[in-house]
Every structure is written in structure tokens, then in C-alpha cells.
Amino acid sequence: MPLVDHTYLYSGSFSVRRFTSVGLFSVMVPALLALPVTTAPGGPKPAPVRPAVQSLVAEGVDSAVLAADAGAPLGKGRPFVLTGKRATDPFSMVGITWRPGSGSAAVEVSVRTRGEDGWSPWSKLEVADDDGPDADVQEGRRPGVRVGTAPTWVGEATGVQVRLDVPLGPSPREVKIELIDPGTSAADGTMGQLTAPQSTATAATTRPVIISRSQWGADESLRSASPSYSPAVKVAYVHHTASTNNYTADEAAAQVRGFYAYHTKSLGWSDIGYNFLADKFGRLYEGRYGGMDKAVIGAHAGGFNSGTMGVSMIGTYSTVAPTTSTISAVRDLLAWKLSLDGVDPKGKAVLTSGGGSTSKYPAGAKVTVNVIAGHRDTNNTACPGDQGYSKLPGLRTSVADRMATTSTIPTTTIPIPTVPIPTVPIPTVPIPTIATPPIATPTIIPSSIIDAKHDALGGNAGLLGPPIGLETAVSGGRYRDYTSGSIYWTSASGAVEVHGSIRDSWKRLGSERSPLAFPITDNLPTGDGAGRFNHFQQGTIIAGPKTGTHDVRGLIRDRWAAIGWERSPIGYPITGEGVTGDGAGRFNHFQQGTIVWHPSLGAQDVRGAIRDRWAAIGWER
């Protein structure tokens, strides 16, 4: 079905072109296991919503408007664009774009719109040309990619007037006014019923409630490329959308659709730039397509998109602080995302700059940043606003606290119909599952057993360094911490050491109280020599050379062992254990496949194009 294309001409100021995208298409790419997609009880079923974009070419200064001093106090000099008041088709969001590489960073953009109550006061839009894809990747080299302001929500409007001033430097060229009508969905008013407060007893590795693309009404025909991936997420950027804070709960999803349309149709990106968004009511939204638990490369921090993720708080937080609900939602999201790659939220990471005109660092520069960073840390921007940025130190602490909180997920038997899928026999794996002995009182052993292990590893000058605490008894065994690791003892395993990212990941899961229980081997090299692992009583934690550190447990671990561990056709794990979308099973994603466990079907591996096809048609659902 062809695009509808209407053109209107207005004297002196601009011409209008309206685009309405129609139709949907399927993209078969490696995807995630289905995650819970819920519909509010009795509520309308979410459906794709087709946005409409009016693209207005703005040129010159309307001399009659200038003579009347309309907007004169706004700029710091004579405007180079000043339009008259113009009638338009209905829209709810407005942004200004121009040709990349033209203009000055000092450009000031002011708009006013006509709503039910007449013309609004003039307001300024924040220039956001520091967002966008990296210049050295295919998305950043796409023809038609533009830069400009952040779009802002104005409510229903049918008219617009724009002024641009440049106190210093050249003026932007090929300026366009982008008016977005994100459309409406009957499901918009039920979004609040899709979320629930997260219990503080819920493990950080449990994904928080996130409104999916299908739920907020993403029209997937707007996407123009398959997603790209990094090996892991090393840094999480916090942004603000620099749009209005004055929106209702029912308008939040429409804003997300508006950002999506603006990024794809107006700026020419392949998808929405942010990986996630959070509204002021504490609701999270899936942003860029490609899998919420994968390291999808976005377009949110020019020059620093690889190896990072971006979550944007909907609103402007320069002088107004984000709501407590927003910060709590961002906390839960980052605790979950960073736990997938075993990243310390209080730590630092090294990124390599991709360059670009808005990066603070030239291409190739190695930049050390906080794992939870503000957009302004690496780019020439005020994002996420002074008030938003001031929340980051506390956010790092609260995310770390959240990641340290674990819980045991109760076993639930869910009756399902018998399906004609044979259970694949799993060969016996030479790694015993050792039940924690039921010891009523701690077994007391001479401290020399742990000390002797430490001495064998080189003592204070060796692998683990000097001790930082006393030897401690816990239910089932004993341990002692050192500056670079720990030694644990049980009567079944003896004294074994655990260190590095594997120890960090195990500690976040709950140490010996985690589902993995006690370690039963030292930290050892993998069979291919490229990674490291520790076996535990109920699973394995493995650190891959490019895949991060992940846990693989129970029968999923046994199935992986049966087909060859990291040298199997599916390679290293790229996620920890997760819950399937129907809530009945468990899974781990690997480099070239997925292993899924179901109580009635056992653990099975699905690989390559078969896995991708299964993903495309809905995974286990």
C-alpha cells in the first residue's frame, strides 16, 4: 500500500509534507525468549498505532512578524528563521531538525502552538544533536540522517509558530519543523494496570515489569534495519527526554510513540534511540527493538553507543527533580540489566570513543566513566539535567543494594497439556549435584585448612592477597574473605577458592545462600582455554572472553555439559538463567542457541536458524 503524500505551500515561511506510514512486516532476527506480555483484566488488547508526521520546511524571516516584535525577548540576536502563525493538521508533539554538520551549538529554538485555548506562550526546545547513532556505524551513515532538538509534547494542537536565533557562529541549514501525531490506542488508559510495585524481596535478576513495544503500540513498519549488538553492557547512561513534565498517565505511551516516530521519520534513525524509557508515574517502557535482555546498540549517546545502554526519564529535569517513582523504576531496571553482565553499579568502565561532533573525546580515545553515567559525562550536553544528574550518586548506591537482595523463587507446578515433543535423554555429567548437608550446628574445623589453602595459593603475596576478615562459620561450611577473592570449605568439597567476576556474580546472587549454594571447584580455565569457571553445588558460573559472566544451573547446566560445554555448537552463555514468558519454564541464551527447561519436557537445546524461527513465531507461546 503506497504512502499517502500531501503537499501544501505557504508564502514566505515554509511548505508542509505529511507522511502517514501504513502496514506491518515481520523481521526474523535472533530474539529473546518471550517475556511476560500482560493485558489488564477486561482491558483492550494492545495494537500497533500508525503515527502521522507533518514535515514543514522553514525558511527565512517573516518581516511583518518581526516588525511586530513577536518573540523578540526570546533570542539573543536577530532571528534567521521566524515564521508566522500557521494552521496545520492536528498534532501533539513538535521538534525542529536541520542538516547535520551545519549551524552552531549556540542555536536557540523557540516554539508556540495553538490548542483549544488559543495560542500558547513561547517556550524553548532543548537542542539534542548529541543524541543519535555513532558516526562510524552504518546507521550513522544512512542518507537523510538529521540532527535537531528534542521533541516535546504539547497536547492536541492545530497550529505552530517557530523562531530560531544563532547568537554566534553559522546558522543551521535546511531547517524543518516536525509535527507528530502519535495516534491513540484504546490500551493507553490501561498501562497503569500492567505494572505493579516491585517487592524489595524480589531478586535483582528478576526483570521488572516493562511495557513492551507491542503494548505501547509500536508500528514495526517504521523500523528500517535489524538490531545490532555489543558483547555486553558495560555502562548504563541515564538521560532525560527534555520534553514536558506536564503529561497525564494516559498520554505517556503516546509520547513514547511520538519519540519513536520522530527518531525514525524525522531524524532518519533505524529505530527509537533509547533502549528504555521511564515515565513520571514509575512505569518502564521497552525502547529499541532487539531484546530487552540483550546488549542492543542504541542511538542515545553519539560516539558511545557500543557497549552501553540508555534509559531516558520522560520529562525535563534541569530545575525539577525526577519523581521518586521514576528513580525507583530506573533503579529496578538498572539492577536487572547490570546483573545480566555481572557489572558493578558502583564501579567504572573504559569506553572507546567513536568520535563525532558532539563527543567530548576524539575517535579512538579510551574514556573511563562511571558504570551508571549521565549523558553529559561523555557528550556536550546538559542531559539528564542538573536535577536528574544530582540523583546519580544515590542511584548507584540503591542499584548496588538492589542487586545484593535475593530471594528464592518458589517451585510451582503448572498443569499443561501433553505435547508430542520427546524428552531428550541427558547423559550423566561428571559433575555431581551435592546437596547441602543438614547440619544442625556448624561443623568446627581447624582454621588451618583454609589457611593452608591460602598459603598454597601464595599467601598474602599470591592470588587472593591478604585476608580482610576472620574465618566465619555459615550453615553447611566456613569461609574467609581476602582482598581479591574468598576461600570456602565444606566437608564434601574441601577448601576451594573463588575470585574475580565469578565471585562478584556469585556474591550478588547471594553467595552460599544463592540457588547455586557452595563452590565445589577452584576458579579454573575452560576447556578451550579462553574463559574461566567455578562449579557450584547446583550450577556453574562461567566468564567468557567476550560474553561476560553468567550462571547456568541445574538441568540446563547438565544439558549444556552433555553437548560439550563452551565447545558445543551453542558456545558460551550470554545471559544468566531467566524465566520463560509463560512462567512455567527456565532458559539460558547462548552465543548460538538457547537451552529451555520445562518441568514436563526436561531441558532441550534449540540452535541457529531453528531457534531464530521459533523466536519469530513466539517462542514457547
Sequence and secondary structure as in RCSB ss.txt:
>XXXX:A:sequence
MPLVDHTYLYSGSFSVRRFTSVGLFSVMVPALLALPVTTAPGGPKPAPVRPAVQSLVAEGVDSAVLAADAGAPLG
KGRPFVLTGKRATDPFSMVGITWRPGSGSAAVEVSVRTRGEDGWSPWSKLEVADDDGPDADVQEGRRPGVRVGTA
PTWVGEATGVQVRLDVPLGPSPREVKIELIDPGTSAADGTMGQLTAPQSTATAATTRPVIISRSQWGADESLRSA
SPSYSPAVKVAYVHHTASTNNYTADEAAAQVRGFYAYHTKSLGWSDIGYNFLADKFGRLYEGRYGGMDKAVIGAH
AGGFNSGTMGVSMIGTYSTVAPTTSTISAVRDLLAWKLSLDGVDPKGKAVLTSGGGSTSKYPAGAKVTVNVIAGH
RDTNNTACPGDQGYSKLPGLRTSVADRMATTSTIPTTTIPIPTVPIPTVPIPTVPIPTIATPPIATPTIIPSSII
DAKHDALGGNAGLLGPPIGLETAVSGGRYRDYTSGSIYWTSASGAVEVHGSIRDSWKRLGSERSPLAFPITDNLP
TGDGAGRFNHFQQGTIIAGPKTGTHDVRGLIRDRWAAIGWERSPIGYPITGEGVTGDGAGRFNHFQQGTIVWHPS
LGAQDVRGAIRDRWAAIGWER
>XXXX:A:secstr
   EEEEEE SSSEEEEEEE                    TT         EEEEEEE SB HHHHHTTTTTTTS
SS  SEE   EEEEEEEEEEEEE TT S TT EEEEEEEETTEE   EEE B TT S  TTSTGGG TT  EEB 
 EEEEEEEEEEEEEE SSS   SS EEEEEE    TTGGGGGGG     TTS TTS   EE HHHHT  GGG  S
   B SS  EEEEEE  S S   GGGHHHHHHHHHHIIIIIS  SS S SEEE TTS EEE SSS TTS B  SS
STT  TTEEEEEESS  SSS   HHHHHHHHHHHHHHHHHTT  TTSEEEEE    TTBSS TT EEEEESEEEG
GGTBSS TT HHHHTTHHHHHHHHHHHHT               S         SS        SS     THHH
HHHHHHTTGGGSSS SB S  EEETTEEEEEETTEEEEEETTTEEEEEEHHHHHHHHHHTGGGSTT SB S  EE
 TTSS EEEEETTEEEEEETTTEEEEEEHHHHHHHHHTTGGGSTT SBSS  EE TTSS EEEEETTEEEEEETT
TEEEEEEHHHHHHHHHTTTT 
